[in-house]
Amino acid sequence: MRAIRKETLLIAAVALGTLLNPLNTTMISVALTRLQEDFHLTFADVSWLISTYYLASAIAQPVMGKLSDLFGRKRVFMLGLFLVTLSSCLAPLSPGFGWLIGFRIIQAVGSSSLYPAGMGMIRSQITTNQARALGILSVFSGTSAALGPSLGGFLVHYGDWPLIFLFNFPFILASFVLAWRLFPKDAARGGPKPEMDWWGVLFFSVMIFMWLLFFLSFENGIQWWMMAVSIVLTFGFYRFELRKSKPFIDMTFLRKNRNVRLIYSGFILINIVFYSIIFGIPSYLMRVQHMDTQQAGIIMLSVAGFGVLTTPLVSRWIDRSGSKPALLLGASAFVAGTLLLLFIQDGMNPFVLFAILSVLGISNGVSNLGSQTALYDYVSKEETGIASGMFMTSRFMGTILSSSLLAALFGKNITTEHLHSMAWICAVISVVLVLLVAALPRAGRENAV
């Protein structure tokens, strides 16, 4: 009984830390108008707060994951909490907008340390019913992302934008106390000093930066030269890492392990659909359905609430039957949910809107947990940090693509017709997701190729 209680508290320590990144990803979106007023900026200027956070997180996730594999999970987890604390203290005091962007980047790096280091700790300390542990983490990360806009609106209304940063402290403190007491001490490393492929990190950072610039260009028309440069950099990075004896990202492993590539690709698609809903639907509800922020927030709770209700049940199912059946269900529910968006019309009953979005909430909860558990079927415990970091980089690639999609569809005007266009695109993406999941084998690691 005591061991179960310790495992539960250890999961809580990781969960409270890992929610900080998705929470701060979405919570800031509702504060952009106030930040424009305070710093006298255009919307394009202030949107860099979101873009730079995406960029820093996409790069930092695998980097901090690799560092946690090399130097210890507890060290990197505690470092991450310190960086989030530092940024949350200083951001409200920013003397200018450039300073605020800098503190947000520090926050992104710190919060990006927590998921890969925490997942490594979970996998090393909890050896039975791991799907249930991952289910709890999925609830915290998925719910915090979905609740971010509603929670951010409440905080801005009652305390202005600095409260968004100060809101992090209860989670930081609780996670710090639990992690300090429960995480086992990192083992002393003998032999030669661990090597980090810093040239690989730099190459990877430039490559990701170029891809994200290309995605962000969609609003003003596709910049084909950016795509060409991004492809060349990707091929160059692949060849560069193949020649390394101790690479930052083991390209030989990725080349041989088709299943991990499928999981990363599928997770990108999941997040394109999910974040298109999270960022697109609230604006549609307020501008077209003429709801206030409170009403839109309540409607959006369907996405978070049904994800929470679904995840514990799915975790038990995965423990019994594996991750593939759950992934198939989640992907199929995404197809159904996005097609149901086509039935939305002006002046629609809020209860019907709530019901439609609840299908997407269920599909996201099932797909997130299924993707996480499927990944670890094909990754050793020693590779958990870098694999988890790349997993979350896939998430941010999907997030950037969703924002590019919304900019192209909603950039000048939001109408029900534009919503239907988004629904069709997301439905096609969901069908591709179903095909990717179907290509995965039913069993686990022994089938990795």
Backbone hydrogen bonds, N-H to C=O, Kabsch-Sander energy under -0.5 kcal/mol:
donor,donor_aa,acceptor,acceptor_aa,energy
5,R,1,M,-2.2
6,K,2,R,-2.2
7,E,3,A,-2.4
8,T,4,I,-2.4
9,L,5,R,-2.3
10,L,6,K,-2.3
11,I,7,E,-2.4
12,A,8,T,-2.1
13,A,9,L,-2.2
14,V,10,L,-2.0
15,A,11,I,-3.0
16,L,12,A,-2.7
17,G,13,A,-1.1
18,T,14,V,-2.9
19,L,15,A,-1.7
20,L,17,G,-1.4
21,N,18,T,-0.6
23,L,19,L,-2.2
24,N,20,L,-2.1
25,T,21,N,-1.4
26,T,22,P,-1.5
27,M,23,L,-2.4
28,I,24,N,-0.7
29,S,26,T,-1.0
30,V,27,M,-0.8
31,A,28,I,-1.7
32,L,29,S,-0.9
35,L,31,A,-2.3
36,Q,32,L,-2.3
37,E,33,T,-1.8
38,D,34,R,-2.5
39,F,35,L,-2.4
40,H,36,Q,-1.0
41,L,36,Q,-1.6
46,V,42,T,-2.3
47,S,43,F,-1.9
48,W,45,D,-1.5
49,L,46,V,-1.9
50,I,47,S,-0.9
51,S,47,S,-2.2
52,T,48,W,-2.5
53,Y,49,L,-0.8
54,Y,50,I,-2.4
55,L,51,S,-2.6
56,A,52,T,-2.8
57,S,53,Y,-2.3
58,A,54,Y,-2.8
59,I,55,L,-2.0
60,A,56,A,-2.8
61,Q,57,S,-2.3
63,V,59,I,-1.3
64,M,60,A,-3.3
65,G,61,Q,-1.9
66,K,62,P,-2.5
67,L,63,V,-2.2
68,S,64,M,-2.1
69,D,65,G,-1.8
70,L,66,K,-1.9
71,F,67,L,-3.3
72,G,68,S,-1.3
76,V,72,G,-1.7
77,F,73,R,-2.5
78,M,74,K,-2.6
79,L,75,R,-2.2
80,G,76,V,-2.3
81,L,77,F,-2.0
82,F,78,M,-2.1
83,L,79,L,-2.3
84,V,80,G,-2.2
85,T,81,L,-2.3
86,L,82,F,-2.7
87,S,83,L,-2.4
88,S,84,V,-2.4
89,C,85,T,-1.8
90,L,86,L,-2.0
91,A,87,S,-2.7
93,L,90,L,-1.4
94,S,91,A,-1.8
100,L,96,G,-1.7
101,I,97,F,-2.2
102,G,98,G,-2.1
103,F,99,W,-2.5
104,R,100,L,-2.1
105,I,101,I,-2.1
106,I,102,G,-1.9
107,Q,103,F,-2.2
108,A,104,R,-2.4
109,V,105,I,-2.4
110,G,106,I,-2.6
111,S,107,Q,-2.8
112,S,108,A,-1.8
113,S,109,V,-0.7
113,S,110,G,-1.1
114,L,110,G,-0.5
114,L,111,S,-0.6
115,Y,111,S,-0.7
117,A,113,S,-1.4
118,G,114,L,-2.2
119,M,115,Y,-2.9
120,G,116,P,-1.9
121,M,117,A,-1.8
122,I,118,G,-2.4
123,R,119,M,-2.5
124,S,120,G,-1.6
125,Q,121,M,-1.8
126,I,122,I,-2.6
127,T,125,Q,-0.6
132,R,129,N,-0.7
133,A,129,N,-1.3
134,L,130,Q,-2.9
135,G,131,A,-2.1
136,I,132,R,-1.8
137,L,133,A,-1.8
138,S,134,L,-2.5
139,V,135,G,-2.2
140,F,136,I,-2.1
141,S,137,L,-2.7
142,G,138,S,-2.8
143,T,139,V,-2.3
144,S,140,F,-1.9
145,A,141,S,-1.8
146,A,142,G,-2.1
147,L,143,T,-2.9
148,G,144,S,-1.1
151,L,147,L,-3.1
152,G,148,G,-3.2
153,G,149,P,-2.1
154,F,150,S,-1.7
155,L,151,L,-2.3
156,V,152,G,-2.6
157,H,153,G,-2.0
158,Y,154,F,-1.9
159,G,155,L,-2.4
160,D,156,V,-1.5
163,L,160,D,-1.5
164,I,161,W,-1.7
165,F,161,W,-0.6
165,F,162,P,-0.9
166,L,162,P,-1.9
167,F,163,L,-1.8
168,N,165,F,-1.5
169,F,166,L,-1.4
171,F,168,N,-0.5
172,I,168,N,-2.3
173,L,169,F,-2.8
174,A,170,P,-2.2
175,S,171,F,-2.5
176,F,172,I,-2.6
177,V,173,L,-2.5
178,L,174,A,-2.1
179,A,175,S,-2.6
180,W,176,F,-2.7
181,R,177,V,-1.6
182,L,178,L,-2.7
183,F,179,A,-1.9
190,G,188,A,-0.6
198,W,196,M,-1.9
201,V,197,D,-1.9
202,L,198,W,-2.3
203,F,199,W,-2.5
204,F,200,G,-2.7
205,S,201,V,-2.4
206,V,202,L,-2.3
207,M,203,F,-2.3
208,I,204,F,-2.8
209,F,205,S,-2.5
210,M,206,V,-2.1
211,W,207,M,-2.2
212,L,208,I,-2.6
213,L,209,F,-2.1
214,F,210,M,-2.0
215,F,211,W,-2.5
216,L,212,L,-2.5
217,S,213,L,-0.9
217,S,214,F,-0.7
218,F,215,F,-1.4
219,E,216,L,-0.7
220,N,217,S,-1.1
221,G,218,F,-1.4
224,W,222,I,-1.0
226,M,223,Q,-0.7
227,M,223,Q,-1.4
228,A,224,W,-2.4
229,V,225,W,-2.4
230,S,226,M,-2.5
231,I,227,M,-2.4
232,V,228,A,-2.3
233,L,229,V,-2.6
234,T,230,S,-2.3
235,F,231,I,-2.4
236,G,232,V,-2.7
237,F,233,L,-2.8
238,Y,234,T,-2.3
239,R,235,F,-2.4
240,F,236,G,-2.5
241,E,237,F,-2.6
242,L,238,Y,-1.6
243,R,239,R,-1.1
244,K,241,E,-1.0
251,M,249,I,-1.4
254,L,250,D,-1.9
255,R,251,M,-2.8
256,K,252,T,-2.0
257,N,253,F,-2.2
258,R,256,K,-1.2
261,R,257,N,-1.4
262,L,258,R,-2.1
263,I,259,N,-2.2
264,Y,260,V,-2.5
265,S,261,R,-2.4
266,G,262,L,-2.7
267,F,263,I,-2.3
268,I,264,Y,-1.8
269,L,265,S,-1.7
270,I,266,G,-2.5
271,N,267,F,-2.0
272,I,268,I,-1.6
273,V,269,L,-1.9
274,F,270,I,-2.6
275,Y,271,N,-2.2
276,S,272,I,-1.4
277,I,273,V,-1.7
278,I,274,F,-2.6
279,F,275,Y,-2.4
280,G,276,S,-1.7
281,I,277,I,-1.8
283,S,279,F,-0.6
284,Y,280,G,-1.9
285,L,281,I,-2.9
286,M,282,P,-2.0
287,R,283,S,-2.5
288,V,284,Y,-2.5
289,Q,284,Y,-1.5
291,M,285,L,-2.0
296,A,292,D,-2.6
297,G,293,T,-2.3
298,I,294,Q,-2.1
299,I,295,Q,-2.3
300,M,296,A,-2.3
301,L,297,G,-1.0
301,L,298,I,-0.5
302,S,299,I,-1.6
303,V,300,M,-1.1
304,A,300,M,-1.2
305,G,301,L,-3.7
306,F,302,S,-1.8
307,G,303,V,-0.9
308,V,304,A,-2.0
309,L,305,G,-2.1
310,T,306,F,-1.8
311,T,307,G,-1.9
313,L,309,L,-0.6
314,V,310,T,-2.2
315,S,311,T,-2.5
316,R,312,P,-1.3
317,W,313,L,-1.7
318,I,314,V,-2.8
319,D,315,S,-2.0
320,R,316,R,-1.4
321,S,317,W,-3.1
322,G,318,I,-2.4
327,L,323,S,-2.4
328,L,324,K,-2.6
329,L,325,P,-2.1
330,G,326,A,-2.8
331,A,327,L,-2.7
332,S,328,L,-2.4
333,A,329,L,-2.5
334,F,330,G,-1.8
335,V,331,A,-1.7
336,A,332,S,-2.3
337,G,333,A,-3.1
338,T,334,F,-2.5
339,L,335,V,-1.9
340,L,336,A,-2.0
341,L,337,G,-1.0
342,L,339,L,-1.3
343,F,340,L,-1.7
344,I,341,L,-1.4
348,M,345,Q,-1.1
352,V,349,N,-0.8
353,L,349,N,-1.8
354,F,350,P,-2.5
355,A,351,F,-2.0
356,I,352,V,-2.4
357,L,353,L,-2.4
358,S,354,F,-1.6
359,V,355,A,-1.0
359,V,356,I,-0.7
360,L,356,I,-0.9
361,G,357,L,-2.0
362,I,358,S,-2.4
363,S,359,V,-2.3
364,N,360,L,-2.1
365,G,361,G,-2.1
366,V,362,I,-2.4
367,S,363,S,-2.5
368,N,364,N,-2.6
369,L,365,G,-1.7
370,G,366,V,-2.5
371,S,367,S,-2.5
372,Q,368,N,-2.1
373,T,369,L,-2.4
374,A,370,G,-2.1
375,L,371,S,-2.2
376,Y,372,Q,-1.4
377,D,374,A,-1.2
378,Y,375,L,-1.7
383,E,380,S,-1.0
384,T,381,K,-1.3
387,A,383,E,-2.4
388,S,384,T,-2.9
389,G,385,G,-2.4
390,M,386,I,-2.4
391,F,387,A,-1.9
392,M,388,S,-2.1
393,T,389,G,-1.8
394,S,390,M,-2.1
395,R,391,F,-1.3
396,F,392,M,-1.9
397,M,393,T,-2.1
398,G,394,S,-2.1
399,T,395,R,-2.1
400,I,396,F,-2.4
401,L,397,M,-2.2
402,S,398,G,-2.1
403,S,399,T,-2.2
404,S,400,I,-2.0
405,L,401,L,-2.3
406,L,402,S,-2.6
407,A,403,S,-2.2
408,A,404,S,-2.0
409,L,405,L,-1.9
410,F,406,L,-3.7
411,G,407,A,-1.1
415,T,413,N,-0.5
419,L,415,T,-2.0
420,H,416,T,-2.3
421,S,417,E,-2.0
422,M,418,H,-2.3
423,A,419,L,-2.3
424,W,420,H,-2.4
425,I,421,S,-2.2
426,C,422,M,-2.7
427,A,423,A,-2.3
428,V,424,W,-2.2
429,I,425,I,-2.3
430,S,426,C,-2.2
431,V,427,A,-2.0
432,V,428,V,-2.1
433,L,429,I,-2.0
434,V,430,S,-2.1
435,L,431,V,-1.9
436,L,432,V,-2.2
437,V,433,L,-2.5
438,A,434,V,-2.4
439,A,435,L,-1.1
440,L,437,V,-1.6
447,N,444,G,-2.3
448,A,445,R,-2.3
